Amino acid sequence: MAEHLDRCLTPGEEVHHINGQKAHNRIRNLRLFTKTDHALWHTGEVLRLREEVRRLRARLRKAGTS
């Protein structure tokens, strides 16, 4: 990311790997965040995943009772 930006990252910046693979450093897999926004991104992702698990469990319960 620093090469792409042609500057060092500031202390308040973090790079997010979109596919979750930290070894995959192609620019299309990277997103620059402030540290705060990066933490909020992951918090939102966790909440989204928890909701998806809840929906899937409900579908499984419904399928099991049909």
C-alpha positions as CSV (number, residue, x, y, z in Angstrom):
1,M,0.0,0.0,0.0
2,A,2.8,2.4,0.8
3,E,4.3,1.8,-2.6
4,H,1.0,2.4,-4.2
5,L,0.5,5.6,-2.3
6,D,4.2,6.6,-2.8
7,R,4.4,7.5,0.8
8,C,4.7,5.8,4.2
9,L,1.5,5.1,6.1
10,T,0.8,7.5,8.9
11,P,0.5,6.2,12.5
12,G,-3.3,6.5,12.3
13,E,-3.6,4.3,9.1
14,E,-4.0,0.6,8.7
15,V,-4.3,-1.6,5.7
16,H,-7.1,-4.1,5.4
17,H,-6.8,-7.3,3.3
18,I,-10.2,-7.7,1.7
19,N,-9.9,-11.5,1.3
20,G,-8.4,-11.9,4.7
21,Q,-5.2,-13.3,3.4
22,K,-2.4,-11.1,4.7
23,A,0.1,-12.6,2.2
24,H,-2.1,-11.5,-0.7
25,N,-0.8,-7.9,-1.1
26,R,-2.0,-7.0,-4.5
27,I,-3.4,-3.5,-4.5
28,R,-6.9,-4.8,-5.5
29,N,-6.9,-6.8,-2.2
30,L,-6.0,-3.9,0.0
31,R,-8.0,-1.1,1.5
32,L,-6.6,1.8,3.5
33,F,-8.5,2.7,6.7
34,T,-7.9,4.9,9.6
35,K,-7.3,2.7,12.7
36,T,-10.8,3.7,14.0
37,D,-12.6,2.9,10.8
38,H,-10.7,-0.4,10.4
39,A,-11.9,-1.5,13.9
40,L,-15.4,-0.4,13.1
41,W,-15.3,-2.3,9.8
42,H,-14.3,-5.5,11.6
43,T,-17.0,-4.9,14.3
44,G,-19.6,-4.6,11.5
45,E,-18.3,-7.7,9.8
46,V,-18.6,-9.7,13.0
47,L,-22.1,-8.5,13.5
48,R,-23.0,-9.3,10.0
49,L,-21.6,-12.8,10.3
50,R,-23.4,-13.4,13.6
51,E,-26.7,-12.4,12.0
52,E,-26.0,-14.8,9.1
53,V,-25.3,-17.6,11.5
54,R,-28.6,-16.8,13.3
55,R,-30.5,-16.9,10.0
56,L,-28.9,-20.2,9.0
57,R,-29.7,-21.8,12.4
58,A,-33.3,-20.7,12.0
59,R,-33.5,-22.2,8.5
60,L,-32.0,-25.5,9.8
61,R,-34.5,-25.6,12.7
62,K,-37.4,-25.0,10.3
63,A,-36.1,-27.6,7.9
64,G,-35.8,-30.1,10.7
65,T,-39.4,-29.6,11.8
66,S,-40.9,-29.8,8.3
